[in-house]
């Protein structure tokens, strides 16, 4: 996506949504956030329920809290 868009106004970050300190720096100076990190494969989620909760619930909460802390204008959470 990064190469296809080729737009310097769009930034891509790799991090772990389960760690607030990983999410917070990515929110600095950002107007729009699309959060789509979630574990969706039911069979895997059944075997690792705590990892699913950490990623889907705690991760979404971290993204929302970091977005509020940084004054992000719009946040779309697809989880």
C-alpha positions as CSV (number, residue, x, y, z in Angstrom):
1,X,0.0,0.0,0.0
2,X,2.8,2.4,0.8
3,X,4.3,2.1,-2.6
4,X,1.0,2.0,-4.4
5,X,-0.2,5.2,-2.8
6,X,3.1,7.0,-2.9
7,X,1.6,9.9,-0.9
8,X,3.9,11.5,1.7
9,X,0.9,12.6,3.7
10,X,0.0,8.9,4.4
11,X,2.2,7.2,6.9
12,X,2.4,3.5,7.8
13,X,3.6,2.2,11.1
14,X,4.4,-1.3,12.4
15,X,3.9,-1.8,16.0
16,X,2.0,-3.8,18.6
17,X,-1.4,-2.5,19.5
18,X,-1.2,-4.5,22.7
19,X,1.4,-2.1,24.0
20,X,0.3,1.5,24.5
21,X,3.9,2.8,24.3
22,X,4.1,1.3,20.8
23,X,0.9,3.0,19.7
24,X,1.3,6.5,21.2
25,X,4.2,7.7,19.0
26,X,2.3,6.7,15.8
27,X,-0.5,9.1,16.8
28,X,1.6,12.2,17.0
29,X,0.4,14.8,14.5
30,X,-2.2,12.5,13.0
31,X,-5.7,13.6,11.9
32,X,-7.2,10.3,10.8
33,X,-6.6,6.7,12.1
34,X,-8.0,3.5,10.7
35,X,-7.6,0.7,13.2
36,X,-8.2,-2.7,11.8
37,X,-5.9,-4.9,13.8
38,X,-7.9,-7.8,15.2
39,X,-7.7,-11.6,15.3
40,X,-10.6,-12.9,13.3
41,X,-9.9,-16.6,12.7
42,X,-12.2,-18.3,15.1
43,X,-10.3,-21.6,15.3
44,X,-7.1,-19.7,16.3
45,X,-9.0,-17.6,18.8
46,X,-10.4,-20.7,20.4
47,X,-6.9,-22.1,21.0
48,X,-5.5,-18.8,22.2
49,X,-8.3,-16.9,23.9
50,X,-6.1,-14.6,26.0
51,X,-4.1,-13.5,23.0
52,X,-7.3,-12.8,21.2
53,X,-8.5,-10.6,24.1
54,X,-5.2,-8.8,24.3
55,X,-5.2,-8.0,20.6
56,X,-8.8,-7.3,20.0
57,X,-9.9,-5.7,23.2
58,X,-6.8,-4.2,24.8
59,X,-5.4,-3.3,21.4
60,X,-8.5,-1.3,20.4
61,X,-8.5,0.4,23.8
62,X,-4.9,1.4,23.4
63,X,-5.5,2.8,20.0
64,X,-8.5,4.8,21.2
65,X,-6.7,6.1,24.3
66,X,-3.6,7.1,22.3
67,X,-5.8,8.8,19.7
68,X,-7.6,10.8,22.4
69,X,-4.3,11.7,24.1
70,X,-2.9,13.0,20.8
71,X,-6.0,14.9,19.7
72,X,-6.7,12.7,16.6
73,X,-9.7,14.2,14.7
74,X,-11.2,11.0,13.5
75,X,-10.8,7.4,14.5
76,X,-12.4,4.5,12.7
77,X,-12.1,1.2,14.6
78,X,-12.9,-2.0,12.7
79,X,-12.5,-4.8,15.1
